[in-house]
Amino acid sequence: MFSINDSFSLALLVEFTLFVGIRRFFQLRLAQAQPKSEPQGPASDRLLVLIESIAFFGGVLLYLIAPQTIAWATLPLPLWVRWAGILLGAVSLAGLLWVHTALGKNWSAWLELKEGQTLVTHGPYRRVRHPMYTALYGLYIGWTLLTANWLLGAAWIVTFTLLTATRIRHEEAMMIERFGEVYREYMKKTGRFLPKS
Ligand code: SAH
């Protein structure tokens, strides 16, 4: 079924499987730890999560199963750039693992505040407020280079940008409402996606 005819399809399959594995592992741990709570933030946030997920899974499946259908959007990238994309994907996955470990039970796919939610300011959160989004951007940029396909790149990066552009405002407002001055102070010391220079 899969056309694993080159190293790049194989690399994408491995990195995709690792991504799903990391997410599943933390989702299962979370499900054991606490009952579900209500999502917060606007309904448009959940809609954008859905659209982003379709672009995410759809893009990967298309590249693995029917790459010829999107071959017209191929970018003429040198091989070494595509290998650099595999490396960026791997580094981003390691980053995602680090972020999930630090965030622990405070993680959720939606915006929500759980009972007993704590403000995490250690590990990757010490200097960056949204390191998970940084790791996902890294993954999408890596996969764009790996697949050398601008259509996939646009689908991943544009949908994720639409999601984060509106979400971060709501997320930070939600955190200020819960943690007040402590979060405001934390904002002064941290950068949004990258450490503050
Ligand atoms: N924006 C963060 C977290 C993404 S998961 C990142 O990119 O790393 C989304 C959930 O994380 C939100 O529902 C929010 O409740 C929680 N969250 C965000 N920042 C947090 C922090 N510093 N400490 C604890 N929980 C946080």
Boltz pocket constraint, residues with backbone or C-beta under 6 A from the ligand:
constraints:
  - pocket:
      binder: B
      contacts: [[A, 99], [A, 103], [A, 106], [A, 107], [A, 108], [A, 109], [A, 110], [A, 111], [A, 112], [A, 113], [A, 114], [A, 118], [A, 119], [A, 120], [A, 121], [A, 125], [A, 129], [A, 130], [A, 131], [A, 132], [A, 133], [A, 134], [A, 171]]
      max_distance: 6.0
